[in-house]
């Protein structure tokens, strides 16, 4: 079951979204560079959409212009508004942001493991 809701949300039975990730379709494969500084620069914001006319924030996410200001222009794409092709809005490539976060988490885990080893050595364990 897949539904596109009136507010733009998508729902499906198992909440699983995929992309082709087959090795035979890829080339120039190498380890990603550090994403530490990019992820540190991301501001996670609470907000509500103006069209909902709420009194308080009900969503969590990022602001396109703040990502651009932090140097992450590659995560932002400008698109036409469906109701007015003369108007554009900035969107975020969240799938790339998630991959950056996974890489930064791996870096953090490695740093923690290094510190744990150093602490164990200092404590004589």
N, C-alpha and C positions, 0 to 999 in steps of 0.2 A: 504494500500500500504506500503510495506517495501522494502527498497533497501540497499544493501551493496555497498558502493562506492569503486572505485579502490584505494583510499587513506586510506581505512579502516573505514571511517565514515559510520554511519548508519543513514538512513533517514526513517521517516514514516509519515503518514498523519497527525496525531494529536500530535506528539512529546511526546508521553506518553510511559514510560517504567515501568514495574511493576515487583513485586516479590511477592511470596506467603507470606502473613502476617496474616494468619488465627490463631486466638487464640487457637482453638482446636488442632492445630498441635504443639503448643509450651508448654514448661514447664519451671520451674525455673525462672519465670518472676519476675523481680524487677526493681526498678528505676536505671537508669544508674548513675555511679559516675560522678563527675565533669570532664568536658572536657576542662575547661578554659585554663589550662596551655598548653595542647596539641595544641589547636587552636591558642593560642598566639605564639607558636613556629613554626607554619606553615609559610613558606616563599612562597608567591604567586609570580611567576616569569613570565616575558615575554620572549618568545623564538621563534625560528623557527627551524624546522627540517632540518638537514644537507642535506637530499636528495632533498629538495626543492630549495637549492642554492639561497636563498633570501638575499637581502642586509640588511633587517631589520626584527625584530621579528614580527610574525603575530599570535601568539598563547599565551594563558594564562593558567598557570597550576602550578604544583609542580614538583620537582625533587626527584626521588625515594631515592637517596642516602642522600639527605637532610632530608627527613622524617626519615630514619633510624638513622641518626646522632642525631636527636631530640628525639630518643627513641620510635618511632612509627613503629617498625619493622613489626607489625601485619598488617600494611596497604600495605606492599610491598611483591610482589610475583615474583619469578624468573621463567621465561618461556623460552622454546626453540624458536628460530627464525624459522619461517616456511621454509625459504629457506636453512637453515643450522642447522640441529639438534645438531651439536657440539657447536653452539653459543647460548648464552642466553642473555636476556635483562630483566631488572627489570620493572615491571608494578605496578600500584597503584590501590588499591581497592577504587575507588572514592566514591562508594555507602556508604562505611563505613565512609570515610572522611566527606561526606555530613551529615551523622547522627551526627557525632561529632560536626559539625558546628551548627546544629539545637539545640543540647543540650547546647552548649556554648551560643547561642543566648538566649535561655530560661534563662540561668543564668544571662546574661547581663540585660535582661528585669527585672528580679527580683531585681537586684542591683539598677537599675534606679528607679524602683517603690519605693524601700526603701528610696533612696535619695530624691525623690520627696516628700515623706511623711515627712521626716525630715526637708526639706526646708520649706514646708508648715507650719509645727509646729513652726519653728524658726521665720517665717514671721507673725505668728499669724493668719493664714487663716484657 
